[in-house]
Amino acid sequence: MDRPTPTKAPIALAVIASYLILRCLWRIFIPGTEYALPPWPLVSIIVDILTMIALFILKPQVPISGPDAPI
């Protein structure tokens, strides 16, 4: 598996962060009706944990923009 290049890391970071934010907002604002079948809550938690791990792996690869950074 290839590691993402520095030019692709900011895009992947934005996509993963947006996915987690939208998923959180979905859970907050959409009312639940009934409990899901037994394996799916666990699968949902595992997917969330894996995307958070990917977010923390990609974060150091994104360059910090500062006043002396090129545009």
QUIPE-V872305 format. One record per backbone hydrogen bond with DSSP energy under -0.5 kcal/mol. NH is the residue of the N-H (numbers start at 1). CO is the residue of the C=O. E is the energy in kcal/mol with one decimal. If there is no record, write none. Layout:
nh: (NH:NH)
co: (CO:CO)
e: (E:E)
//
This chain:
nh: (8:9:10:12:13:14:15:16:17:18:19:20:21:22:23:24:25:26:27:28:29:30:31:40:41:42:43:44:45:46:47:48:49:50:51:52:53:54:55:56:57:58:59:60:61:62:62:63:69)
co: (5:5:6:8:9:10:11:12:13:14:15:16:17:18:19:20:21:22:23:24:25:26:29:37:37:38:39:40:41:42:43:44:45:46:47:48:49:50:51:52:53:54:55:56:58:58:59:61:66)
e: (-1.1:-1.6:-0.7:-2.4:-2.7:-2.2:-2.3:-2.6:-2.5:-2.3:-2.3:-2.3:-2.3:-2.8:-2.3:-2.0:-2.6:-2.4:-2.0:-1.7:-2.6:-2.1:-0.6:-1.2:-0.7:-0.6:-2.1:-2.5:-2.0:-2.3:-2.4:-2.1:-2.4:-2.5:-2.2:-2.0:-2.2:-2.2:-2.0:-2.2:-1.9:-2.2:-1.7:-0.6:-1.1:-0.6:-1.3:-0.5:-1.2)
//
